[in-house]
Amino acid sequence: MKILKSSRTGNCYTLEIETAPEIILSAMDSAFKRLSKDSRIPGFRKGKVPRNLFERYYGRDVLIQEAVKDTVNESYIKAIQELKLDVVDFPKNVSIDDYKENTPLIFRCEVDVKPEIEVKNYKGLKAKKAAGKADQAAIDEHILKIRENFAEFNVAQEASADGDIVMCHFETTVEGQPYERWTRKNIGLEIGRASFSEAVDNELVGLKPGEKKSFDVPFNDKFPNKEVAGKTVHFEAEMAEVRKRTLPELNDALVAKISSFKTVEEFTQNVKENLEKKLDDDSQAGFQQALVDQLVEQVKIEIPEGMIERDTAKYLDRLEDSLKQSGIRFEDYVKVTQKNVDDIKKDYRETSIKNIKSELVLEAVAKAENLQISNEEIKDVVRSWNLPSVKNEDDLNKILQQIDSDKIRFSLLQKKAIDFISENAKAE
């Protein structure tokens, strides 16, 4: 394989590659072995056809076409490896000269590569950084949410209110026709959670056990339940039971029951420390992102479409995994949101471009400062996973052979670069 020409314009390399005749001949031999396994010629068992009969029966051009295709693919891969190109998409505008036997094969193509950028003035940046202090209101609110998790719901004869758990009997009709799906007895719901809709919850507020109420609720066109979307549902409701929430008193007994602490003071101090740690982490993350955003604004980068497509594909995979964990099928999500895959890609495009630019900026800083990730650092990441199968160093090395260490290295290098930038920046 010989690279006759290689030139770069922007983020695109134009290549002209020549392959020696003997490579084509060798590729033809490989093509014959592959194709002859499924060939059928009368008088010969499958896969046992001699080469000369195969060519007479199927034609020599069949082998030449396969050989040319294989040779172009292999030569392209060798060329980008030799040139050390960081390609981001499949080759395009591929043109192959007519092949004549016993002569070199020449082909041309274009391929998009990762943008090359140089970042300057990445030291001494300034950005705002919020103080990580938790005020008493935030502490009280957090403790209240914890108490709510341990609340008791007791039957009451009072009128229902927001936050109560109620049991209702519903008879429903849609456009004058009975709607069996929502016509049931003893439907349990928490007022304020909008199990049906916020409007239904509002109509149920103020009803005592045994009281009845008739009301109509319109549902918009985008309501998930397509049977009632864009229609008005008539409800004949009867309040069967009301359960009022009773919060447990915050005392030493409750603290001992729900935590490892013994007193309210210790528990409150722990809540404060955890909140302030989260505030510190959020503040640092916001500070670092502001610094990276400043660097992104400094450079002009044209992002190849291949990089955007690849990042968007990863986003779609993450979205689908997240929906699965929530018990939602991707197909159902698309129906509910009334957006197809192209719409989702379009919505994510600007975010994708910003993410890619941020990664490129951090790579440039890492290169400028010669930041490196050691194998031991990668091992530490794997150790932090606490895998049951990793009991010793040999187990750890086996895991490292099975995973994509480059992804871990890339992530660690990005973090090391952003840490370097923030350590050399000023908080306002």
N, C-alpha and C positions, 0 to 999 in steps of 0.2 A: 504494500500500500504506500502510495506517495501522495503527499499534499502538494498539488501544483500551485494553488492560490488560496490565500486566506486573508480576508480583509474585514474590518469592523466598521460599521456605520451605526452610531448610536448604540442600541442594545442588540443589534443583529449582525451575525457573522455570515459572510458569504464564502462558501467553500467550493473548491474544485479538486476532485480526488481521482487518482488513477490507480487501477489495480492490475497487476501483472497477469498475463494469459494463463500461466500455470495455476494461479489461484482459482480461475474460472473452471479449469479442467478438474481440479480437486473438488470444487463445489458441485460439478456435474456428477462426479462419482458418489458424493454424499446424497445428492438428489435422487440418483438412481436407486440407491439402497433404501431410501425412505419411501419412494413411490412404488417400487416393485413389490413391497410387502402386501399391497392391496391390489396389485395388477392381476387381471384374469385373461389368459390367452388359452384358447382350446389346445388340449394336449399337455398342458403343464399345470402342476399344482400351484395354488395361490402362493405368491412370493418366491417361486422357483423359476422365474422366467430369465433366460440368458440375456445379457445386455444387448447383443446385436438384434435379437428378436424383439425385445422391448422397443428399441428405436425404430425398427421397421414397422411395428404394429401401431405404436403411439406417436412416432415422430421424434426426431432428435431435438426439435425446437422446444418440446415440453421440458426436456432436461436443461436446455440452455436458459429458458425463461426462469425456471426455479433457481438455477445457479446464479443468474444475474441478480435476482431478488435477494438471495442469501448473501451474496458477495457485497452488494450495496449496503445492506444492513450492518454486516460485520465491519466493513471498511469505514463506515460512518462512525461506529462506536470507537474504533481504534483511533480515528482522526481526532475526535473530541477529547479522548484520553491523552493523546500526544500533545495537543494544544492546551490541555488542562482547562477546557471550557466548562463553566458552570451553567449548563443549559437548563432552561426552565420550561421547555415545551418540545413537542415533536418537530422534526425538520419540516420545512415547507418549501414550496416552489422547487420540488425535486425534478430534475431533468436528466435523463440517461441517454447518452449517445447510442446510436444503433451499434449493436455489437457484431463484430466480425471475428470469427474464430481465429485463434492464434495471434490476436492483437490485444493490446491493453484495453480495459474497460474504463471509460471516463464518465463521471457523473458530477453534477453540481447540485447544491442545495443551500438553503438559508436556514439559520437556526437562531432563535432568540436566547440571549444569555442574561444572567443576573446583572443589573446595572452596577457600574463602578462609580463610587462616589468618594469624595474626600470631605471630611468634616473639619472645620476650623472653629476656633473659639469655643471649644467645648469645656474649657476650664473657666471657673469664675462666673458661671451663670447665676442668675438670681431668680427666685420664685417665692411665692407666699407659702407659708407653712403654718397651719392652725395649731394651736396649743392643745395637747392631749389631756385636758382636764375634764373630769366628769362632775357636773354640778349636782346639787342635792335633788333637783327635780328629775334628772335623768336616772339617778340611783333609785329614787322612789318608784319611778315608772317601771324600771326593770324588775324590782322586787314585786311590784303589783302583778306583773305578768307571770312571775313564778308562782305567786299565791293563786292566781287564776287557774293554773294548771292543776292545782290540788283542791279546787273548789268543789263543794257538794251542791247537788240540786235536789231541793226538797219540794214535795207537793204543797201547793198553796191554793187558796180560794180567791186570791186577789186577781185583778185584771192583768193581762199579759203586758210585758214591757220588753224593750230592747235587751237582748242578752239572755232572755228566758228560753228554756226548752219546753216546747208545747207539743201536745198530741191533738190532731185535728181530723175531723171527718170532712171529706170533700166530695161534692158532686159537681162535675164540670161539663160544660157544653161548649162546642165551637161552632159558630154560625148556626146555632139552633139544634145541632146534632150532638148526642151524648159523646163525651170524650172519655173512654174507659181507662186510658193510661193514667189519668190523674183523678179518676173517680175511685176513691178508696177510703177505708176507715182506718183510724189510728195512724195517720201519717205523722211521723216525728220530724221536727225541724227546730233549729235554733234561730230565733228571730234576730235578724241582723246579718245572717250568713247568706241570704238571698238564694236559698235552695231552689226556689222556683224563680223568683225575681224580687228585687227590692220593693216593687209596688205591692206584691202579694204580702210581704212581711209588714209593710206599713198598714195594710188593711186589717191585719190580725192583731195589731197593737191595741190594747184597751179592752179586749174581750175576756170575760170571766168564764170559768168552766160552766158548760151548759148553754151559754149564749150562742146565738146564731147570727149570721150576717151574709147578705148577698152583695156581690160586687163584680164589676167587669174590669179586666186588665188587658190592655193592648200590648202585643209583643212586636218588636220591630223586625224588619226583614232579615237581620243578621243574627237573630236568636238561634242558638245551637240546635234546638229541637225544631226541625223543619216542618213538623206537623202543625205547629202553632205559629211559626214565624210569619210575620206580616198579618196576623189575625188577632181578633179580640176573643178572650176566653171568659166565659161567665162562670163564677164560682158561687156555689151554695155551701157555706162553711159553718161548721159547728165546732166550738172549742171544747175538746174532751178533757184536757188536763193541762195545768200550768205548773211548771217546776221553776222555782226561784233559785238563783245562784247565791250560795252563802260562802263567802271567802273565809279561809281559816285565819285566825288571829296570828300575827307575827310575834312569836315568842320563842323561848329557848326550846320548848318541846317540839314545835314545828321544825325549827332549824335542825335539831338532832334527827328528826324523822326524814327530812328531805336532803340532807347534806352530811358531810363529814365533820362539820363544825358543831360546837356545843352551845354557843351563845349567839344572840342576835348581833352583838357588836362584831364578833369574828366574821359572821356571815356577811354583814353589811360591808365590812372592810374588804372582804374577798370580792364582793360584787363590784365595789368601787375600783379595785385593782384590775379586774378583768375588763371593765368598761374602759378604763384609761389605757389599757394595753391595746384594745381594739381601736380606740380613738388615735393612739400613737401610730398604729399600723396603717390605718386609713389615711392619716395625715401624711405619713411618709410616702405612701403609694401615690397620693395626689401630688405631693411635692416632686417626686421623681417623674411622674407623667408630664407635669408642667415643663420640666427641664427637657425631656425628650421632645415635646411638642415644639419648644423653641428651636431645637436643632433641626427638626424636620422642616420648619419654616425657612431655615437658612439655605437649604439645598433645593435645587430644581431637579427632580427625578421623573423620568418617563418610565412608568411601570409596564412591562410587557404583559399583554393579555393573558399569556400562559400562566404567569405568576398569579394573576387575579383569579383565573379559573381554578387553579390548584388550591388557593386559599379558600375560595368559596366552596369548593367540594368538601374541604375539611369542616367548614362551618355547617354545611348541610348534614354531614355525618354526626357532628356533635349535637345538632338540633334533634336529629332522629333518635340518637341514644338518650337524650334528655327526655324526649316524649315517651319513649319506651319505659323508662324508669318511673314515669308518672302514670303508666298504664294507658297511654294514648297512642293510637296508630298514626303514622305520618299521613296516611291517606285521609283520615278523619280530621286531622289538623288542617290540611289543605282545604277540605270542604267547609269547615267552620270559619276559617279566616278568609275564604273565597279568594285565595291567591294560589297560583300554580308555582312550579319550581322556578320558572323564569322571573316571576314577580318577586319571589324571595331573594333570588340572586341580585336582582336590580336594587332591592331595598338595602342589601348588605354591601353593595359595591363600594360605596364611599368609606365605610368602616374597614373593608378589606384593604383598600388602597392605603389608608392611614396606618393600619397594622403593618403592612409590608414596608412602608417607608420607615416606620419606627425600627423595625428589625434591621433594615439596611444601615440606618444611622448608627445603631449600636454595634453592628459588625464593623463599621468603619472605625469607630472609637477603639474597639478591641484590637483591631489590626494596628492602628496608630500607636497604641500603648503596649503592643506585643503581649496582650493578656492571653494566658494559656489555661487550659483545664487539664489537670493531671488524671491519670487512671485511678488514682486513689480517691479523688473527689467523686468520680463516677461510681466507684464502689460504695462510697459513703451514702450516696443516694439510694442504691439498691439495698444497702443494709437498713436504711430508714423504713423500707417497706415492711420489714419484719416478716418476711416470707417463712412459713413453717418448714419449707423444703431446704432452707439455707441454714445449715448447722455448723459449717466450717468453711474454710477458705476454698476448698475444692468445689463445694456446692455453689459458692458465690461465683467462681470462675465459670461454672457450667451455665449459670443464669446469664452471665454477661455474654456468652456465646449465642444465647437464644434470643436476646433482645436487641433492639436497635440502639446501640450506645451513642450513635451520632446524634440522635434526638436529645438524649440527656446532655451530651456535651454542648449542643447548640443552646439549650435552655440555660445551662449553667453559665455559659459564656455571655449570654444576653444579660443575665443577672449581675455578673461580675462587671460588665461594662456600665450598667446603669448605677451600680453601687459606686464605681469610680467617679462617674459624673456627679453624683449627689455629694460624695465626700469632698469634691473640689468645687462645690457650689455654695452659695450663701442663702440662708433662709431669711425671708423678710417678715 
